[in-house]
Amino acid sequence: MGQGHFQQTSLPLEEIVSYILHSGPPSKIVVLTGAGVSTASGIPDFRSPTTGLYANLARLNLPYPEAVFTLDYFRSNPLPFYTLAKELYPGKYYPTISHAFIALLHEKGLLEMLFTQNIDCLDRMAGVPDHKIVEAHGSFKGQRCIECQKEFPEKLMLEAVESSTPVRCLDENCGGLVKPDIVFFGEGLPEVFFQKKDLVEKADLLIVMGTSLEVAPFSMLPELVRSTVPRVLFNRERVGSFGSCEYDCVVLGDCDNGVRKLAEGLGWTEELEELFLKV
Ligand code: APR
């Protein structure tokens, strides 16, 4: 159904507060995030009109913006990716209050799973443990040859990214190009995404933050929750099917402001700000 074909609904955030405080509380909260949760840390998102990455890649002379993350193009010209990787490589940025909020949900035993499309590892840095994170689009954590899949030494990868110099497989019978374990267009998502996605079907609250929900199969996750389960969106604009379900709560604007409002309603402001100071 197109965006304009349904009656837009939205529960007030106060309803979500009382749902969390008085219904149990929900112990199976699933969170979905995209690049919008990291923009406040200085990492551009992809599709925002002027500030997004895809609007600022002219210097790389790409045939089209997404080519920089497309396997076939990478095979023919790896330099644009290696140039961009230097800017995106983790280690230079810090988590936002939205990352801290997810870590607080975990601290309170309420986080069932975080599914993120981000490759910046800021959720882990904020204190969300590995076993509670599904990095649906991979991460810079590992790197391998795109032909034989052999792992490549991290130290050599760091040097290559630092100097924006594409590197090749150490096996002289192969010589394939090496890339970090981030999911390119044209590649499948990690197995763990498909193993864990049933957690969304069992969730008793879904919170979606900072994503355009433009890229499948991640963008299908919000459709998996049961019809009786509230879905909260913290995003600058309405995305996906949010607003079409009876228990949708759409909070438009910066996600950091949205989570601060939710934390305030829950009486968690002090704990949240304290955790944020520590990350
Ligand atoms: N607060 C709330 N929303 C924000 C903020 C913010 N501070 N900053 C940006 N946004 C919103 C944007 O308005 C947009 O709706 O977050 C969304 C970001 O969307 P994208 O830029 O498309 O990023 P994302 O959804 O993560 O992209 C998905 O596309 O290119 C691929 O693999 C890449 O994982 C990425 C995937």
Residues whose N, C-alpha, C, O or C-beta is under 5 A from the ligand:
A	BS01	APR	G34 A35 G36 T39 D45 F46 R47 S48 Q117 H137 G210 T211 S212 L213 V215 F234 N235 R236 E237 G253 D254 C255
